[in-house]
Amino acid sequence: MTEKIKLYIISGFLGAGKTTFLKRLLCDMQDRKVGVLLNEFGVIGIDGRTIDKNGVEYVEVNNGSIFCSCIKANFLKTMIELQKLDIDSLVIENSGLADPSSMNSILQELSPHMQRGYEYLGSVCIVDATLFLKYYKMLPQLVNQVVSSSFVIINKTDLADKKTVDDIENEIKSLNPNAFVKRAVQADVPISEIEKHLVNSGVIEESYNTPANRTATYTIKLDGQYSKSSIEAFTKGLFEYALRIKGFVQTDEGWIHVDIVDGDYRFKSIEKADDELAAKQGLIIIGRDQSEFEQLVTSLWKENTGEMPHYIEE
C-alpha cells in the first residue's frame, strides 16, 4: 500500500514569521518530496512570491481561511488533488487569521475521497513576542491556534524583554498545558526538534472562521507606476486601523515589497521584476473591524494617489 502523506500545519498571527519558518523548514526537507499549500486571506497571493519553488509542488488557496465555509470546498478539492502527486510531505501555511481547530474533522470528511490520504502530524504555531499579549484576548483565532497546536514557537524574542516573553509562555501553558514551547529568533528551529515533539493534538472543534466572523479585508489591484511617497503616506494613514498591509507595488523608485504589521513598516526593494510580479501587483489590507473601514481606505487612497481604488471583488 502506498504510504500516507505526512501533513504539517503552520499557524500563527499576521506577520508572526510563518513564511520565514516555512522557508527554513523547506531547507531542512530537501531530501523529501514536498508539497506546499499557502493560504492567503486576500484575493491575490503575496507570500508565495517570496518562496523558492525549486523542487516543491506548490499551490495557493486565497481569499479567506481554508477552514471557513466560504472557501472550504476549494480547500477540500485541492487536498484531494494534492494527494495524487508524487510527494511524501505536505506543509500547509494558514493565513494569519485562520483557526485550524477543525483540521481533524476536515480529514475525516476527506477520508472517503482519498487514495493515499494524509497522516496529520500536528500543527506548529508561531507566536509573535511583540504582539501576542496585545491581541490574543481580542481575536479568538489566536487562542485557537495555540490550543490546537502541539509545538508553539515564541518568535521575535530578540524584540521583546524577558518578562514579556515569560508572560507569553505562561499564557501559552495556561491555554495549552500539553504544548511544547520553544523560544526563537527568526523562527530558527530545525525540523529535527519539531518532529521530536510534534503530535496531532486530537482537537476536533468547529473553526471560528465563518463568513459572519470574517475580518474586514480589501484587495486593491494596481496597474502602472505610483510614487513611493504616496504609498508610504497611504499606509501610514491606516496606522491605527489596519492589522496588516502587504503587497507588491511598482514605484518611481522601483518595485517594492510592502509588509506592514501593526505599525511596523517594511518597504523592501525588489531587484528582479517579471510577468508574475506584475500580475500580482496590488495591496491586501486587513482591518481591525468592519465599521467604516472601506470608506477610510477609499478616501486615503484617493487623497494620496489621485485615483479611486480598484477593489478586487471577493
Secondary structure, 3 states (H helix, E strand, C coil): CCCCEEEEEEEECCCCCHHHHHHHHHHHCCCCCEEEEEECCCCCCCHHHHCCCCCEEEEEECCCCCCCCCCHHHHHHHHHHHCCCCCCEEEEECCCCCCHHHHHHHHHHHHHHCCCCEEEEEEEEEEECCCHHHHCCCCHHHHHHHHCCCEEEEECHHHCCHHHHHHHHHHHHHHCCCCEEEECCCCCCCHHHHHHHCCCCCCCCCCCCCHHHCCCEEEEECCCCECHHHHHHHHHHCCCCEEEEEEEEEECCEEEEEEEECCECCEEECCCCCHHHHHCCEEEEEECCCCCHHHHHHHHHHHHHCCCCCECCC
